[in-house]
């Protein structure tokens, strides 16, 4: 998933990309990544969480602090 063309900017930006989580739902599946440079122990938010969600086709999103997603593609 990280190699998907829609995450090209995130791959370019992230020095230490890591899988954050996978959300499996019906009908949407999302695969989220974060840059470990910005993952601070004891801190909940990380402004650099991006991923792909699939309904009919894969689309790139940013994961916001409140758990909602923002379309970036």
ZIMOZI-V377035 format. One record per residue. N is the residue number from 0. RES is the residue in one small letter. PHI is phi as a letter, one per 40 degrees, with the letter a starting at -180 (999 if undefined). NEAR is the number of other C-alpha atoms within 10 Angstrom. Layout:
n->N res->RES phi->PHI near->NEAR
n->N res->RES phi->PHI near->NEAR
//
This chain:
n->0 res->x phi->999 near->13
n->1 res->x phi->c near->18
n->2 res->x phi->c near->8
n->3 res->x phi->d near->12
n->4 res->x phi->d near->11
n->5 res->x phi->c near->18
n->6 res->x phi->b near->21
n->7 res->x phi->d near->11
n->8 res->x phi->c near->9
n->9 res->x phi->c near->19
n->10 res->x phi->c near->17
n->11 res->x phi->c near->9
n->12 res->x phi->c near->12
n->13 res->x phi->c near->16
n->14 res->x phi->c near->11
n->15 res->x phi->b near->11
n->16 res->x phi->c near->18
n->17 res->x phi->a near->14
n->18 res->x phi->c near->16
n->19 res->x phi->c near->14
n->20 res->x phi->a near->12
n->21 res->x phi->b near->14
n->22 res->x phi->b near->11
n->23 res->x phi->b near->12
n->24 res->x phi->b near->10
n->25 res->x phi->b near->7
n->26 res->x phi->b near->8
n->27 res->x phi->b near->13
n->28 res->x phi->b near->14
n->29 res->x phi->b near->19
n->30 res->x phi->b near->19
n->31 res->x phi->b near->21
n->32 res->x phi->b near->24
n->33 res->x phi->b near->23
n->34 res->x phi->c near->21
n->35 res->x phi->c near->17
n->36 res->x phi->d near->12
n->37 res->x phi->b near->15
n->38 res->x phi->c near->15
n->39 res->x phi->b near->10
n->40 res->x phi->d near->6
n->41 res->x phi->g near->6
n->42 res->x phi->b near->8
n->43 res->x phi->c near->9
n->44 res->x phi->c near->14
n->45 res->x phi->a near->16
n->46 res->x phi->c near->14
n->47 res->x phi->b near->19
n->48 res->x phi->b near->24
n->49 res->x phi->b near->26
n->50 res->x phi->a near->28
n->51 res->x phi->b near->25
n->52 res->x phi->b near->21
n->53 res->x phi->b near->15
n->54 res->x phi->b near->12
n->55 res->x phi->c near->8
n->56 res->x phi->a near->8
n->57 res->x phi->c near->17
n->58 res->x phi->b near->16
n->59 res->x phi->c near->22
n->60 res->x phi->b near->22
n->61 res->x phi->b near->21
n->62 res->x phi->c near->22
n->63 res->x phi->c near->15
n->64 res->x phi->d near->12
n->65 res->x phi->c near->7
n->66 res->x phi->g near->8
n->67 res->x phi->c near->9
n->68 res->x phi->b near->16
n->69 res->x phi->b near->12
n->70 res->x phi->c near->13
n->71 res->x phi->b near->13
n->72 res->x phi->c near->11
//
